[in-house]
Amino acid sequence: MSIPPQIGRGVPRADAHAKVTGAARYSAEHRPTGAVHAVLVCSRVPSGRITGIDASRALVSEGVLAVLSHLNLPRVAAQPRLIPSLAGTTAHGQSFFPMQDERIHYAGQPVAMVVADTLERAEHAAELVGVDYAEEPWTTTVDQGRDRAYEAEHIFGGFVPGRTDRGDVEAGLAEAETVLESTHRFAANHHNAIEPSAATAVWEDSKLTLYDTTQGPTATRLTVAELLGVPPSNVRVVSEFVGGSFGGKAMIWAHPTLAAMAAQHVRAPVTLALTRAQTFSNTGHREEQEHTLTLGARSDGTLTAIRYRKLSPTSHFDDWAEPSLGPAAQLYACPNFEGVYDLVRANTMTPTFMRAPGEGTGAFVIETAMDELAHELGLDPLELRLRNHADTDPETGNPWSSKGLRECYARGAELFGWHSRDPRPVQGARREGDWLLGTGMASAVYPVYSVMNPQRARARVYADGRAVVETGCSDIGTGAATVMGQVAAEALGMQSEAVTVHYGDTELPNTVAAVGSAGAGAVSAAVHTAARKLRDQLVAQALADQGSPLYGADPDEIEVRSGRMSLRGSPGTGEAYGEMLGRNMTFDAEAVGSWQPPGRDSGYGTATFGAQFAEVAVDPGLGLVRVRRMTGVFAPGRVLNRRTAHSQLMGGMLWGLGQALLEATHMEPNQGRWANPSLGEYLVPVNADTPDVQVEMLEVEDRVVNPLGVKGVGEIGQVGAAAAIANALFHATGRRFRDLPITIESVMAPA
C-alpha cells in the first residue's frame, strides 16, 4: 500500500490527549511517597548583607521540618560558570548560587528555604522567618548606572564579542547623502509561562531523580551534578511535560539544586515550586535596553554605513546582554558596520534568553530605522529593502546555505495587498470614524545555531508492527515529540500513527536543549539517522534470510511502505518488518543513531528569513491602538509539521504584538525591585487583542544545516512583528514611536 510522505503532514500533537484530559503530570505534580514541600524566602532589599536570621518562630510552627539558609546549607561543590552551550555542558543561569554567604546582590534573591509537610504550612512558616539587613547603595536601571558604563569584551556567556567591525564606518558616513540617527528604549520583559518553574527531588541512596520543568534535561543533569559534586550518572532528570517556556527554562537556575539539597537534609522527597512573583527574580529576564543607531545612505537608498551601540544593565557577576546587533549586521548589504555592547553593573540577576533573544529587539531598531529612511528618501519601504538585499552574508561574504527572503517579500506583499496602499504617512489620511488606519512592514531574520555535541536517538521496531523512537529532549509545547514520530515514520517507511515517541528523560539518548530554534533540526537529524540505520539493518537482514522473499535481492531495489519491504516495481514480492522478525523468533530490532553537527565555520551564512506586514487602527483621542491584521511569510527550510509550525509562527507574531504594545516590567529605582511582578500588572495579549493572523511558509532547500534541511520556526515568528506594527502606526499618525512598549500615554503625548 502506498503512503503519503509523513514529514510535512499536519499530524495532531503527540501530547495533546494527555494535556487536554489532565493526564499530563508536570514537575510539581509528582507525588513520591513521603513527599514534602519547600518554599523560598527572598530578599526584600537589592543590595547589602544579611545581619541576622531568626528562624525560631518558623521552626516551632506545625509541620515544619527545616529552615535552611547560608548558616546551615551545604556549600556547593563548584562555583557556577556562565557558558554558552546547553547541548553537552553545564548551563548555569548565572555565575552565582544563593544562600552561600550573607551578601545580597539583588531584590528577590533567595535567602532562606522552609521545608514542611504541606505546601500551606511551608508558606505560612516562610512568613515567620525574620531577616535583618544592612542595606547598601544600589543600581538597578540604565539611568542610574550610565556614568559607569563599560564596553564589554564579550557578552551572551562569552559567545558573542562585545565589538564588531567591518569596513570603515567614518568613511561610509562621509560618503552618505542622508544620515539618520535614532535612539530606542525598551522596557525589561519577563517570561510568564503558564507553569512557573518547579522541581521535585527524590534521593534513593546516592542516586537523585529530579522532575524538573526544563528545556534541557541533560543540561539540568550536568549542572546539578556539578553543583552537588556527584557523578552525572547518579542524576536522572525527567521532564516529559513543560508548561511553556521560550527561554525562562533554558538555563538552569538555583531551584532544582536547592530542592535536591533540601531533600538530602530532611531525608524525604521535596517539591520546590516558585511562586509567580518569585519567577520574576529567579529565572532571568530580558534586560532594560537603550539602542542608538546611525544609518548612512546614498540618495538611491543604498546603505553606506551602520553604527550601532547598545547599553543595558547586567548583574555584578556576568557580562550578559542579548545579542541585539545581529539583524542590523546581517540583514542588508552594507559594507561598513560598527557594533558595540556597553554594560552597566547592576543589582539584578543575570538576564537570560527570551523568545527571539536579541533579534526581537534588534530587528525593531533596524526595521523602524529603515522605514524612516524610506520616508526621508521618498521610497516604498519594501523597495528600499530590496535595494539593500544581501545576496551573500554581509558579515563573512559567504554564500547563504539558503535564503528565500525575496520570495517572502513578494508573497507577503501579495497576500497583504501591500502595493495598493496609500503611501502618505499623514494623520487622518485614512480614517474610519474616529480610527486612523495605517499599514507597515518589516523584515525578519534569525540565525541558525549549530549545536556542538553529537545528537543521539534510538529507534526500535517490534514484531507486531509498532515502532518506538526515543531521545532525551523535552517538549516545551512546540510539538517536538510529534515531529520526532513523523521523521522516524518517514525514515522507516511507516505511518506516523504506528510510531510511539519517548522523550524528556536523561535515561534516553542525549539530544540538544530546545533553545534557539535549534531543537527541531538537531533532534530530527538524530531521529532520522537512527531510523534510517534501523531500516537499513532490517532490509539487510531480509536480504540475508533464506526464508525471505527478498533473499539475495539488490538492496538498492528495496522500498519500504507501511512497514512492508518489497522490490521496487513488484510490490507483491516482499514482507513486513514484523513477519521477518517473527519468523526469526525475534521480538524487536533497534538501532542507535548519532549525528555530528557541522562546525560553526561551515563556509556558509546560515539564517532563517521572513517578512512581516501589519495593519493598525489608532484612536488618538483615547490613545488606543488595535492591530487589525497581521501577515507573516517565512522561509524556514523544510517544514516537519505544517500544523505545529503554523501554530509556532502565529504564536511568535502575537508575542511580537505583546512586545510592541503591552509587555513591560517596571523597576522601582527607589526600592531597587520590580514594581509589577504578577500577571495582574504585567500585561500580555489575550484573545480580545488578537487580530486576523495570516501565516504562510515557503520551503527552501538547505543541504548544509542538517540532513533534513530544517531551520526551525520557534523564534522567527516574533522577529519584525513589533517593527511592522510601529511602522504601521507611523503610517496612520505621521509620528514615530521608537520605544517599546507603545503605550496609551505615548500615543496621547504631544508630538
C-alpha positions as CSV (number, residue, x, y, z in Angstrom):
1,M,0.0,0.0,0.0
2,S,1.3,3.4,-0.9
3,I,1.5,6.0,1.9
4,P,2.0,9.8,1.6
5,P,5.1,11.4,3.0
6,Q,5.0,11.7,6.7
7,I,7.2,14.7,7.1
8,G,5.2,17.9,6.4
9,R,1.8,16.4,7.4
10,G,-0.3,18.3,9.9
11,V,-0.3,15.5,12.4
12,P,-2.1,16.2,15.7
13,R,0.3,16.7,18.6
14,A,1.5,13.5,20.4
15,D,0.9,15.1,23.8
16,A,-2.4,16.6,23.1
17,H,-4.7,14.0,24.7
18,A,-2.7,13.9,27.9
19,K,-2.7,17.7,28.2
20,V,-6.4,18.3,27.5
21,T,-7.6,15.3,29.7
22,G,-5.4,16.3,32.6
23,A,-3.4,13.1,32.4
24,A,-0.1,15.0,31.9
25,R,1.9,15.4,35.1
26,Y,4.1,18.4,35.4
27,S,7.2,18.7,37.7
28,A,5.4,20.0,40.8
29,E,2.6,17.4,40.4
30,H,4.8,14.4,41.0
31,R,3.9,13.0,44.5
32,P,6.5,10.4,45.6
33,T,5.8,8.6,48.8
34,G,6.5,10.9,51.8
35,A,7.0,14.0,49.6
36,V,7.2,17.3,51.4
37,H,7.3,20.9,50.3
38,A,9.9,23.7,50.2
39,V,9.2,27.4,50.0
40,L,11.8,30.2,49.3
41,V,12.2,33.3,51.4
42,C,13.6,36.0,49.2
43,S,15.4,39.3,49.9
44,R,13.4,42.4,50.3
45,V,16.4,44.7,49.6
46,P,18.5,45.0,46.4
47,S,22.0,45.4,48.0
48,G,23.8,44.8,51.2
49,R,24.3,41.9,53.6
50,I,22.3,39.8,56.0
51,T,22.9,40.7,59.6
52,G,20.7,38.2,61.2
53,I,18.2,35.4,60.5
54,D,15.6,34.4,63.1
55,A,14.0,31.1,62.3
56,S,12.8,30.3,65.8
57,R,9.1,31.0,65.1
58,A,9.1,29.1,61.8
59,L,10.8,26.1,63.4
60,V,8.1,25.6,66.0
61,S,5.3,26.1,63.5
62,E,3.3,22.9,62.9
63,G,4.7,20.6,60.2
64,V,8.0,22.4,59.7
65,L,10.9,20.1,59.1
66,A,13.8,22.6,58.5
67,V,14.7,26.2,57.8
68,L,17.8,26.4,55.6
69,S,19.9,29.4,54.9
70,H,23.6,30.4,54.4
71,L,24.0,29.5,58.1
72,N,23.4,25.7,57.6
73,L,23.0,25.0,53.9
74,P,26.0,23.0,52.5
75,R,28.4,24.8,50.2
76,V,28.2,23.9,46.5
77,A,31.0,21.7,45.2
78,A,31.8,24.1,42.3
79,Q,31.2,27.7,41.6
80,P,28.7,28.2,38.7
81,R,30.2,29.3,35.4
82,L,28.2,31.0,32.7
83,I,29.0,29.3,29.4
84,P,27.2,29.4,26.0
85,S,26.2,25.8,25.5
86,L,23.1,23.9,26.5
87,A,23.8,20.9,24.4
88,G,26.6,18.9,26.1
89,T,27.8,21.0,29.0
90,T,26.5,22.6,32.2
91,A,24.1,25.5,31.7
92,H,24.2,27.7,34.8
93,G,21.9,30.6,34.5
94,Q,24.4,32.9,36.3
95,S,27.8,32.7,38.0
96,F,26.2,32.9,41.4
97,F,24.5,30.5,43.7
98,P,22.3,31.8,46.5
99,M,22.4,31.1,50.2
100,Q,26.2,30.6,50.3
101,D,27.0,33.7,52.3
102,E,25.4,36.8,53.8
103,R,25.9,39.0,50.7
104,I,22.7,40.4,48.9
105,H,23.1,41.2,45.2
106,Y,19.5,41.8,44.1
107,A,16.0,42.0,45.4
108,G,14.2,38.7,45.3
109,Q,17.5,36.7,45.9
110,P,16.7,33.6,47.9
111,V,18.0,34.0,51.5
112,A,16.2,31.0,53.2
113,M,14.2,28.0,52.4
114,V,11.5,26.5,54.6
115,V,10.6,22.8,54.4
116,A,7.3,21.5,55.8
117,D,4.9,18.6,55.4
118,T,2.4,20.6,53.3
119,L,2.7,23.5,51.0
120,E,0.4,25.6,53.1
121,R,2.4,25.1,56.2
122,A,5.6,25.8,54.4
123,E,4.2,29.0,53.0
124,H,3.0,30.1,56.5
125,A,6.3,29.3,58.1
126,A,8.2,31.2,55.4
127,E,6.3,34.3,56.5
128,L,7.6,33.8,60.1
129,V,11.3,33.8,59.2
130,G,12.8,37.1,60.2
131,V,15.7,38.5,58.2
132,D,17.6,41.7,59.1
133,Y,19.7,43.5,56.5
134,A,22.4,46.2,56.4
135,E,21.4,48.0,53.2
136,E,24.0,49.4,50.8
137,P,23.5,51.7,47.8
138,W,22.2,50.1,44.6
139,T,22.0,50.5,40.9
140,T,19.1,48.9,39.1
141,T,18.5,51.0,35.9
142,V,20.4,52.3,32.9
143,D,20.0,55.9,34.0
144,Q,21.4,55.1,37.5
145,G,24.5,53.5,36.0
146,R,25.0,55.3,32.8
147,D,28.1,57.2,34.0
148,R,29.8,53.8,35.0
149,A,29.0,52.0,31.7
150,Y,31.8,50.0,30.2
151,E,32.4,48.3,26.8
152,A,32.0,44.6,27.1
153,E,34.8,42.3,25.9
154,H,32.2,39.5,25.3
155,I,28.5,39.0,26.0
156,F,26.0,36.2,25.9
157,G,28.0,34.0,28.1
158,G,31.2,34.7,26.2
159,F,29.7,33.6,23.0
160,V,29.5,37.0,21.2
161,P,32.2,39.6,21.0
162,G,31.4,43.0,22.6
163,R,32.5,44.8,19.5
164,T,32.1,44.0,15.8
165,D,33.6,46.0,12.9
166,R,33.8,45.7,9.2
167,G,34.9,48.3,6.7
168,D,35.3,52.0,7.6
169,V,32.2,53.5,9.2
170,E,33.5,57.0,9.3
171,A,34.3,56.9,5.6
172,G,30.8,55.4,4.9
173,L,29.0,58.1,6.8
174,A,31.1,60.8,4.9
175,E,30.0,59.2,1.7
176,A,26.3,59.2,2.7
177,E,23.9,61.8,1.3
178,T,21.4,61.1,4.0
179,V,22.4,60.3,7.7
180,L,19.7,59.3,10.2
181,E,20.4,58.8,14.0
182,S,17.8,57.4,16.3
183,T,17.6,56.2,20.0
184,H,15.3,53.4,21.1
185,R,14.5,52.3,24.6
186,F,13.0,49.0,25.7
187,A,11.4,48.1,29.0
188,A,12.5,44.9,30.7
189,N,10.4,41.9,29.9
190,H,9.8,38.7,31.9
191,H,8.7,35.2,31.0
192,N,5.3,34.3,32.3
193,A,4.9,30.7,31.3
194,I,1.6,29.1,32.4
195,E,3.7,26.7,34.6
196,P,6.1,28.5,36.9
197,S,9.4,26.8,37.3
198,A,9.5,23.9,39.8
199,A,11.4,20.8,40.7
200,T,10.7,17.6,42.7
201,A,13.8,15.9,44.1
202,V,13.9,12.3,45.1
203,W,17.0,10.6,46.6
204,E,17.5,6.8,46.7
205,D,20.8,6.2,48.5
206,S,23.3,8.1,46.3
207,K,21.0,8.4,43.3
208,L,19.0,11.5,42.6
209,T,15.9,11.8,40.4
210,L,14.7,15.3,39.5
211,Y,11.4,16.1,38.0
212,D,12.3,19.5,36.6
213,T,10.5,21.9,34.4
214,T,13.3,22.5,31.9
215,Q,14.0,22.9,28.2
216,G,17.1,20.7,28.5
217,P,17.0,17.6,30.8
218,T,20.7,16.9,30.1
219,A,21.7,20.5,30.9
220,T,19.9,20.1,34.3
221,R,21.6,16.8,35.0
222,L,25.1,18.2,34.3
223,T,24.5,21.4,36.1
224,V,23.0,20.0,39.3
225,A,25.6,17.2,39.3
226,E,28.4,19.7,39.2
227,L,26.9,21.9,42.0
228,L,26.3,18.8,44.2
229,G,29.7,17.2,43.4
230,V,28.2,13.9,42.3
231,P,28.7,12.0,39.1
232,P,26.2,12.9,36.3
233,S,25.3,9.2,36.0
234,N,23.9,9.5,39.6
235,V,21.4,12.2,38.5
236,R,18.3,11.4,36.4
237,V,16.2,14.2,35.1
238,V,12.6,13.7,33.9
239,S,10.8,16.5,32.1
240,E,8.1,15.0,29.9
241,F,5.7,17.9,30.2
242,V,6.7,21.5,30.3
243,G,4.0,24.2,30.6
244,G,5.6,26.8,28.3
245,S,9.0,28.4,28.3
246,F,10.9,30.1,25.4
247,G,13.9,30.9,27.5
248,G,12.9,31.1,31.1
249,K,13.6,27.4,31.5
250,A,16.5,27.2,29.1
251,M,19.3,28.0,31.6
252,I,19.4,26.1,34.9
253,W,18.6,28.2,37.9
254,A,19.1,27.5,41.6
255,H,15.8,25.8,42.4
256,P,16.5,22.2,41.2
257,T,19.7,22.1,43.2
258,L,18.1,23.7,46.2
259,A,15.3,21.1,46.0
260,A,17.9,18.3,46.0
261,M,19.8,19.9,48.9
262,A,16.6,20.2,50.9
263,A,15.6,16.6,50.1
264,Q,19.0,15.4,51.3
265,H,18.7,17.4,54.5
266,V,15.2,16.2,55.5
267,R,15.7,12.7,54.0
268,A,12.4,12.9,52.1
269,P,11.4,13.8,48.6
270,V,10.9,17.6,48.2
271,T,9.0,19.7,45.8
272,L,10.1,23.3,45.3
273,A,7.8,25.4,43.1
274,L,8.4,29.1,42.5
275,T,5.5,31.5,43.0
276,R,4.6,33.7,40.1
277,A,6.3,36.7,41.8
278,Q,9.4,34.6,42.5
279,T,9.8,33.8,38.8
280,F,10.4,37.5,38.2
281,S,13.6,37.4,40.3
282,N,14.8,33.8,40.0
283,T,14.6,32.7,36.3
284,G,16.2,35.6,34.4
285,H,14.6,38.3,32.2
286,R,15.1,40.4,29.1
287,E,17.0,43.3,30.3
288,E,16.1,47.0,30.1
289,Q,17.9,48.4,26.9
290,E,18.9,51.6,25.2
291,H,19.9,51.4,21.5
292,T,21.5,54.2,19.4
293,L,21.6,53.6,15.6
294,T,23.1,55.7,12.9
295,L,22.4,54.9,9.2
296,G,24.1,56.4,6.2
297,A,22.7,56.1,2.7
298,R,23.0,57.4,-0.8
299,S,20.1,59.2,-2.5
300,D,19.1,55.9,-4.2
301,G,18.7,54.3,-0.8
302,T,21.7,52.0,-0.8
303,L,23.3,51.9,2.7
304,T,26.9,53.1,3.1
305,A,27.3,52.7,6.9
306,I,25.7,51.4,10.0
307,R,26.8,52.4,13.5
308,Y,25.0,50.7,16.4
309,R,25.5,50.9,20.1
310,K,23.5,49.1,22.8
311,L,23.5,50.0,26.6
312,S,22.0,47.7,29.2
313,P,22.3,46.6,32.8
314,T,23.8,43.2,33.7
315,S,24.5,41.5,37.0
316,H,27.5,42.0,39.2
317,F,28.9,38.6,38.2
318,D,28.2,38.2,34.5
319,D,28.6,40.2,31.3
320,W,25.3,39.4,29.7
321,A,23.4,41.2,27.0
322,E,21.1,39.7,24.4
323,P,22.9,40.0,21.0
324,S,20.6,42.6,19.5
325,L,23.1,43.9,16.9
326,G,22.8,40.8,14.7
327,P,19.8,41.8,12.5
328,A,21.5,45.2,11.6
329,A,24.8,43.4,10.8
330,Q,23.2,40.6,8.8
331,L,20.1,41.7,7.0
332,Y,21.4,44.2,4.5
333,A,24.3,44.6,2.1
334,C,26.1,47.4,3.9
335,P,30.0,47.4,3.5
336,N,30.7,49.4,6.7
337,F,29.4,48.3,10.1
338,E,30.3,49.1,13.7
339,G,28.5,47.5,16.7
340,V,29.3,47.9,20.4
341,Y,27.7,46.5,23.6
342,D,28.0,48.7,26.6
343,L,27.1,47.3,30.0
344,V,26.2,48.6,33.5
345,R,26.9,46.6,36.6
346,A,23.5,46.5,38.4
347,N,21.8,44.9,41.4
348,T,19.9,42.4,39.3
349,M,20.2,38.8,38.5
350,T,21.9,37.8,35.2
351,P,19.5,38.4,32.3
352,T,18.7,35.5,30.0
353,F,17.2,34.3,26.8
354,M,13.7,35.4,25.9
355,R,11.9,34.5,22.7
356,A,13.9,35.8,19.7
357,P,16.8,36.7,22.1
358,G,18.4,39.8,20.6
359,E,16.7,39.6,17.2
360,G,13.3,40.7,18.8
361,T,14.8,44.0,19.9
362,G,17.5,44.4,17.3
363,A,15.0,43.9,14.4
364,F,12.7,46.5,15.9
365,V,15.6,49.1,15.8
366,I,16.9,48.4,12.3
367,E,13.5,47.9,10.7
368,T,11.9,51.1,12.1
369,A,15.0,53.0,11.1
370,M,14.8,51.5,7.5
371,D,11.1,52.7,7.4
372,E,12.2,56.1,8.5
373,L,14.9,56.2,5.8
374,A,12.4,55.1,3.2
375,H,10.2,58.0,4.2
376,E,13.1,60.5,4.1
377,L,14.1,59.3,0.6
378,G,10.5,59.1,-0.8
379,L,10.9,55.3,-1.4
380,D,8.5,52.5,-0.8
381,P,9.7,50.7,2.4
382,L,9.7,47.3,0.6
383,E,11.6,48.7,-2.4
384,L,14.3,50.1,0.0
385,R,14.8,46.7,1.5
386,L,15.1,45.1,-2.0
387,R,17.7,47.7,-3.0
388,N,19.8,46.6,0.0
389,H,19.1,42.9,-0.2
390,A,22.2,40.9,0.9
391,D,22.9,38.2,-1.8
392,T,25.7,36.9,0.4
393,D,26.3,37.0,4.2
394,P,27.4,40.6,4.9
395,E,29.5,39.5,7.9
396,T,31.6,36.9,6.2
397,G,31.0,37.2,2.4
398,N,30.0,33.5,2.4
399,P,27.0,32.3,0.3
400,W,23.8,31.6,2.1
401,S,23.0,28.0,2.7
402,S,19.5,29.0,1.7
403,K,17.5,32.2,1.9
404,G,14.1,32.9,0.3
405,L,13.8,36.4,1.6
406,R,12.9,38.0,-1.8
407,E,10.2,35.3,-2.2
408,C,8.9,36.1,1.3
409,Y,8.7,39.8,0.4
410,A,6.8,39.1,-2.8
411,R,4.3,36.6,-1.4
412,G,3.7,38.7,1.8
413,A,3.0,41.8,-0.3
414,E,0.6,39.8,-2.5
415,L,-1.3,38.3,0.5
416,F,-1.4,41.6,2.4
417,G,-2.3,43.8,-0.6
418,W,0.8,46.0,0.1
419,H,1.1,47.5,-3.3
420,S,-2.4,49.1,-3.2
421,R,-1.6,51.0,0.0
422,D,-1.8,54.8,0.1
423,P,1.8,55.7,1.0
424,R,1.1,59.0,2.7
425,P,2.0,58.9,6.5
426,V,-0.5,61.7,7.3
427,Q,-2.7,61.7,10.3
428,G,-6.3,61.4,9.1
429,A,-5.4,60.4,5.5
430,R,-7.1,57.1,6.1
431,R,-9.9,57.3,8.6
432,E,-12.7,55.0,9.7
433,G,-14.9,57.1,12.1
434,D,-12.5,58.1,15.0
435,W,-10.0,55.5,14.0
436,L,-6.9,56.3,11.9
437,L,-5.7,53.5,9.8
438,G,-2.1,52.6,8.7
439,T,-0.1,49.7,7.4
440,G,3.6,48.8,7.9
441,M,6.1,46.0,7.1
442,A,9.4,44.7,8.3
443,S,12.0,42.0,7.6
444,A,12.6,39.1,9.9
445,V,15.9,37.2,10.4
446,Y,17.1,34.6,12.9
447,P,20.4,32.8,12.9
448,V,20.6,29.0,12.6
449,Y,22.6,28.0,15.6
450,S,24.9,25.0,15.3
451,V,25.0,22.8,18.4
452,M,28.3,21.4,19.4
453,N,28.0,17.8,20.6
454,P,26.8,14.7,18.8
455,Q,23.0,14.2,18.8
456,R,21.7,10.7,19.6
457,A,18.4,8.9,19.2
458,R,17.2,5.3,19.4
459,A,14.7,3.6,17.1
460,R,13.0,0.2,17.7
461,V,10.6,-1.9,15.6
462,Y,8.5,-4.6,17.2
463,A,7.3,-7.8,15.7
464,D,3.7,-6.6,16.0
465,G,4.4,-3.8,13.5
466,R,4.8,-1.0,16.1
467,A,7.8,1.3,16.3
468,V,9.2,3.4,19.1
469,V,11.7,6.3,18.8
470,E,13.5,7.8,21.9
471,T,15.5,10.9,22.7
472,G,16.2,12.8,25.9
473,C,14.8,16.1,24.6
474,S,11.9,17.9,26.3
475,D,8.9,19.3,24.5
476,I,8.1,22.8,25.8
477,G,4.9,22.9,23.9
478,T,6.3,23.3,20.4
479,G,5.5,19.8,19.1
480,A,9.0,18.4,19.2
481,A,7.6,14.9,20.2
482,T,5.2,15.0,17.3
483,V,7.7,15.7,14.7
484,M,10.0,13.0,16.2
485,G,7.4,10.5,15.3
486,Q,6.9,11.8,11.8
487,V,10.6,11.8,11.0
488,A,11.0,8.3,12.3
489,A,8.0,7.1,10.4
490,E,9.2,8.5,7.1
491,A,12.7,7.1,7.5
492,L,11.3,3.6,8.5
493,G,8.6,3.7,5.7
494,M,5.8,3.6,8.2
495,Q,2.7,5.6,9.1
496,S,3.1,8.2,11.8
497,E,0.3,6.6,13.8
498,A,2.3,3.4,14.2
499,V,5.2,5.2,15.9
500,T,5.3,6.0,19.6
501,V,7.7,8.6,21.0
502,H,9.5,8.6,24.3
503,Y,11.3,11.8,25.4
504,G,12.1,14.1,28.3
505,D,14.3,11.7,30.3
506,T,18.1,11.7,30.7
507,E,18.0,7.9,30.7
508,L,17.3,8.2,26.9
509,P,19.9,9.1,24.3
510,N,21.0,12.7,24.7
511,T,19.9,15.5,22.3
512,V,20.1,19.3,22.5
513,A,18.0,21.5,24.7
514,A,15.1,23.0,22.9
515,V,16.6,26.5,22.5
516,G,17.3,29.0,19.7
517,S,15.2,27.2,17.1
518,A,17.9,24.5,17.1
519,G,15.9,21.8,18.7
520,A,13.9,20.7,15.7
521,G,16.9,20.5,13.4
522,A,19.1,18.7,15.9
523,V,16.5,16.2,17.2
524,S,15.1,15.4,13.7
525,A,18.6,14.8,12.4
526,A,19.3,12.3,15.3
527,V,16.0,10.6,14.9
528,H,16.3,10.4,11.1
529,T,19.8,8.9,11.4
530,A,18.7,6.3,13.9
531,A,15.6,5.3,11.9
532,R,17.4,5.1,8.6
533,K,20.1,2.9,10.3
534,L,17.4,0.6,11.6
535,R,15.6,0.5,8.3
536,D,18.9,-0.5,6.5
537,Q,19.6,-3.0,9.2
538,L,16.2,-4.7,8.7
539,V,16.5,-4.7,5.0
540,A,20.0,-6.2,5.2
541,Q,18.6,-8.9,7.5
542,A,15.8,-9.7,5.0
543,L,18.2,-9.9,2.1
544,A,20.4,-12.4,4.0
545,D,17.5,-14.5,5.2
546,Q,16.9,-17.5,3.0
547,G,13.3,-17.7,4.2
548,S,12.6,-14.2,3.0
549,P,11.0,-13.4,-0.4
550,L,13.7,-10.8,-0.7
551,Y,16.6,-13.1,-0.2
552,G,19.6,-12.1,-2.3
553,A,17.9,-9.0,-3.8
554,D,19.8,-5.8,-4.6
555,P,19.4,-3.5,-1.6
556,D,19.1,-0.5,-3.9
557,E,15.9,-2.1,-5.3
558,I,14.1,-2.3,-2.0
559,E,11.5,0.1,-0.9
560,V,9.5,0.2,2.3
561,R,5.9,1.3,2.6
562,S,3.7,0.9,5.6
563,G,6.4,-1.2,7.3
564,R,6.5,-3.6,4.3
565,M,9.7,-4.3,2.4
566,S,9.3,-5.0,-1.3
567,L,11.0,-5.0,-4.6
568,R,10.6,-1.7,-6.4
569,G,8.1,-2.2,-9.2
570,S,6.9,-5.5,-7.7
571,P,5.1,-4.7,-4.5
572,G,3.8,-8.3,-4.2
573,T,7.3,-9.6,-3.7
574,G,8.3,-8.8,-0.1
575,E,7.3,-9.0,3.6
576,A,6.6,-6.7,6.6
577,Y,9.2,-6.0,9.2
578,G,7.1,-7.9,11.7
579,E,6.8,-11.0,9.5
580,M,10.6,-11.3,9.2
581,L,11.2,-10.7,12.9
582,G,8.5,-13.2,13.9
583,R,9.8,-15.9,11.6
584,N,13.2,-15.5,13.2
585,M,11.7,-15.6,16.7
586,T,12.9,-12.0,17.3
587,F,10.5,-9.7,19.2
588,D,12.2,-6.5,18.2
589,A,15.1,-4.8,16.5
590,E,16.8,-1.5,17.4
591,A,19.5,0.9,16.3
592,V,21.0,4.0,17.9
593,G,21.9,6.8,15.5
594,S,24.3,9.7,16.1
595,W,24.5,12.9,14.1
596,Q,27.5,15.2,14.4
597,P,26.5,18.8,13.7
598,P,28.7,20.8,11.3
599,G,31.2,23.2,12.8
600,R,30.5,26.9,13.1
601,D,32.7,27.6,10.2
602,S,30.7,25.7,7.5
603,G,31.6,28.2,4.7
604,Y,28.0,29.4,4.5
605,G,25.9,32.0,6.1
606,T,23.0,30.3,7.9
607,A,19.8,32.1,8.9
608,T,16.1,31.9,8.6
609,F,14.3,34.8,6.9
610,G,10.8,36.2,6.6
611,A,8.6,39.2,6.0
612,Q,6.0,40.8,8.4
613,F,3.1,43.0,7.5
614,A,0.6,44.7,9.8
615,E,-2.5,47.0,9.7
616,V,-3.4,49.1,12.7
617,A,-6.2,51.3,13.8
618,V,-5.5,54.2,16.2
619,D,-7.9,56.3,18.2
620,P,-5.7,59.4,19.0
621,G,-8.2,60.8,21.4
622,L,-8.2,57.8,23.7
623,G,-4.7,56.6,22.8
624,L,-6.0,53.2,21.8
625,V,-4.2,51.0,19.3
626,R,-5.8,48.0,17.7
627,V,-3.9,45.7,15.4
628,R,-6.5,44.7,12.7
629,R,-4.5,42.1,10.8
630,M,-1.0,40.6,10.5
631,T,0.6,38.7,7.7
632,G,3.8,36.8,8.0
633,V,5.6,34.8,5.3
634,F,8.7,32.8,6.3
635,A,11.3,30.5,4.7
636,P,12.2,28.0,7.5
637,G,13.8,25.4,5.3
638,R,11.9,22.1,5.4
639,V,8.7,22.1,7.4
640,L,8.3,19.0,9.5
641,N,4.7,19.5,10.6
642,R,2.6,22.3,9.0
643,R,0.1,22.3,11.8
644,T,2.6,22.8,14.7
645,A,4.8,25.1,12.6
646,H,1.8,27.3,11.8
647,S,1.0,27.4,15.5
648,Q,4.6,28.4,16.4
649,L,4.8,31.2,13.9
650,M,1.4,32.6,14.8
651,G,2.3,32.5,18.5
652,G,5.5,34.3,17.7
653,M,3.7,37.0,15.8
654,L,1.3,37.5,18.7
655,W,4.2,37.7,21.1
656,G,5.6,40.4,18.9
657,L,2.2,42.2,19.3
658,G,2.6,42.0,23.0
659,Q,6.2,43.3,22.8
660,A,5.0,46.2,20.7
661,L,2.0,47.3,22.8
662,L,1.8,45.7,26.2
663,E,4.8,43.9,27.8
664,A,6.9,45.8,30.3
665,T,8.4,45.1,33.7
666,H,8.9,48.3,35.6
667,M,11.8,48.8,38.0
668,E,11.1,50.9,41.1
669,P,14.5,52.6,41.3
670,N,13.9,54.0,44.8
671,Q,13.3,50.5,46.1
672,G,15.5,48.6,43.7
673,R,12.9,45.9,42.9
674,W,10.4,45.1,40.2
675,A,7.1,47.0,40.7
676,N,4.8,44.7,38.8
677,P,5.8,41.0,39.3
678,S,2.4,39.5,38.5
679,L,0.1,38.7,35.6
680,G,-2.3,41.3,37.1
681,E,0.1,44.1,36.2
682,Y,2.4,42.6,33.6
683,L,0.3,42.8,30.5
684,V,0.2,40.1,27.8
685,P,-2.1,39.8,24.8
686,V,-5.4,38.0,25.3
687,N,-8.0,36.8,22.8
688,A,-9.6,40.2,22.6
689,D,-6.3,41.7,21.4
690,T,-5.8,39.1,18.7
691,P,-6.2,40.3,15.1
692,D,-6.7,38.3,12.0
693,V,-3.3,36.5,11.5
694,Q,-2.2,35.0,8.2
695,V,0.8,32.8,8.1
696,E,2.5,31.2,5.1
697,M,5.7,29.1,4.9
698,L,7.9,28.9,1.8
699,E,10.0,25.8,1.9
700,V,13.6,26.4,0.7
701,E,16.1,23.5,0.2
702,D,19.1,23.6,2.5
703,R,21.8,20.9,2.3
704,V,24.0,22.5,4.9
705,V,22.3,23.0,8.2
706,N,21.3,19.3,8.9
707,P,20.3,16.1,7.0
708,L,16.6,17.2,6.6
709,G,17.3,20.9,5.9
710,V,15.3,22.1,9.0
711,K,16.0,25.6,10.2
712,G,13.3,25.9,12.8
713,V,10.3,28.2,13.4
714,G,10.2,28.8,17.2
715,E,11.9,32.2,17.2
716,I,11.5,33.8,13.7
717,G,7.7,34.5,14.1
718,Q,8.3,37.2,16.7
719,V,11.2,38.9,14.8
720,G,10.0,42.0,13.0
721,A,6.4,41.8,14.2
722,A,6.7,44.8,16.6
723,A,8.5,46.8,13.9
724,A,5.8,46.2,11.4
725,I,3.2,47.4,14.0
726,A,5.3,50.5,14.8
727,N,5.7,51.3,11.1
728,A,2.0,51.0,10.6
729,L,1.5,53.4,13.5
730,F,3.7,56.0,11.7
731,H,1.7,55.4,8.5
732,A,-1.5,56.1,10.4
733,T,-0.4,59.1,12.5
734,G,2.7,60.6,11.0
735,R,4.5,60.1,14.3
736,R,7.5,57.8,15.1
737,F,7.4,55.5,18.1
738,R,10.9,54.4,19.0
739,D,10.4,53.0,22.5
740,L,8.7,49.7,23.5
741,P,6.0,49.1,24.6
742,I,4.0,51.8,22.8
743,T,1.5,52.7,25.5
744,I,-1.7,54.7,25.6
745,E,0.3,57.5,27.3
746,S,2.9,57.6,24.5
747,V,0.2,57.7,21.8
748,M,-1.5,60.6,23.5
749,A,1.7,62.5,24.3
750,P,2.2,65.8,22.5
751,A,4.1,65.3,19.2
